[in-house]
Amino acid sequence: MRSSFATREGAQLLRTPSLRRQAARRRLAAVCGVLALALASGLIGSLTTKGHESRSPETGPFSYFPYQ
């Protein structure tokens, strides 16, 4: 006698991905997230800067003290 749960028609269930595939998918999602964040921050940074300054910022031991 055939089981009532055995079906021969319709969509069959997919196998669950292995732990190795799940870990690879998580790793890929994390790498893509980091790259997307880096790209977005670079884009925002390039849009918010004021043109190209001809003068580089002054740095040194006395750069915190304004003169005159």
Legacy VTK file of the C-alpha trace (Angstrom):
# vtk DataFile Version 3.0
C-alpha trace
ASCII
DATASET POLYDATA
POINTS 68 float
0.000 0.000 0.000
1.327 3.428 -0.962
1.836 6.098 1.666
-0.533 9.039 1.516
2.437 11.369 2.043
4.274 10.227 -1.079
3.340 12.477 -3.975
4.311 11.937 -7.553
3.103 15.253 -8.920
3.792 18.864 -8.106
6.955 20.646 -7.034
9.469 18.692 -5.046
11.211 20.151 -2.042
14.759 21.360 -2.458
17.561 19.959 -0.391
18.798 22.070 2.480
22.179 23.651 1.683
25.104 22.079 3.487
26.837 23.848 6.339
29.774 24.564 4.054
27.521 26.277 1.495
25.750 28.262 4.217
29.095 29.465 5.595
30.252 30.437 2.104
27.026 32.348 1.531
27.420 34.198 4.839
31.044 35.015 4.017
30.080 36.314 0.589
27.294 38.434 2.099
29.720 39.933 4.641
32.328 40.744 1.972
29.689 42.303 -0.284
28.374 44.350 2.643
31.841 45.694 3.449
32.496 46.542 -0.210
29.127 48.279 -0.536
29.818 50.325 2.595
33.264 51.307 1.306
31.835 52.298 -2.063
29.030 54.329 -0.495
31.369 56.144 1.892
33.802 56.903 -0.940
30.990 58.278 -3.060
29.672 60.438 -0.233
33.196 61.633 0.561
33.847 62.605 -3.045
30.573 64.496 -3.253
31.085 66.432 -0.019
34.646 67.677 -0.578
35.188 71.200 -1.837
37.048 71.019 -5.137
40.751 70.382 -5.295
42.669 72.520 -2.867
46.030 73.617 -4.242
47.483 73.836 -0.763
47.933 70.764 1.386
46.893 71.073 5.032
49.596 72.170 7.404
50.674 69.542 9.845
53.408 69.712 12.395
54.055 70.250 16.068
52.704 73.826 16.032
49.816 73.425 13.625
47.261 73.621 16.466
48.305 77.157 17.412
47.046 79.878 15.070
49.579 82.597 14.322
48.344 86.175 14.081
LINES 1 69
68 0 1 2 3 4 5 6 7 8 9 10 11 12 13 14 15 16 17 18 19 20 21 22 23 24 25 26 27 28 29 30 31 32 33 34 35 36 37 38 39 40 41 42 43 44 45 46 47 48 49 50 51 52 53 54 55 56 57 58 59 60 61 62 63 64 65 66 67
